[in-house]
Structures are given as structure tokens and as C-alpha cells.
């Protein structure tokens, strides 16, 4: 993923979309919940392409996890779910 030579080619984007799909399949358990995960994987691949670094995509993943964990915690605290 960190190669500059393929950053604009269809091969790089094909690999990125396949990896985003695998990311969504490995994390998603239900139908529509896989769509935001696919978008997250695609955005993470785009960040790797633009910055040529892995840390921005790792930070995006951490922020995504924090957001959904905190909303789930607030939901269970206030509504008892």
C-alpha cells in the first residue's frame, strides 16, 4: 500500500477496494453495518495514498472506534439498552 509508483493506477485502487471489502467483511456482522466499514476502509486507503504514511489511517480507525464505542456507551447509559 505504501508504494508511490502505483498510487494513481487502477491496480492500486482495485487492491484498495478489495482490501476495504475484506475489512468490512471481517468487521461487519450484519448487512447494512458493512457499508460504513467499507467506506472507512476506502477512506483509510485514500489517506495512505495521499500521505504515504500509515498513521493517519490508523488514527482514523481509532477515531471511528471511539465514536461508535462512546455512542453505544451513552445509549446504554441513558436508555438502558
Protein Blocks (a to p, Z undefined) as FASTA:
>chain_A
ZZfklmmmmklmmmmmmmmmmmmmmmpmbfklmmmmmmmmmmmmmmmmmnopaklmmmmm
mmmmmmmmmmmmmmmmmnoZZ
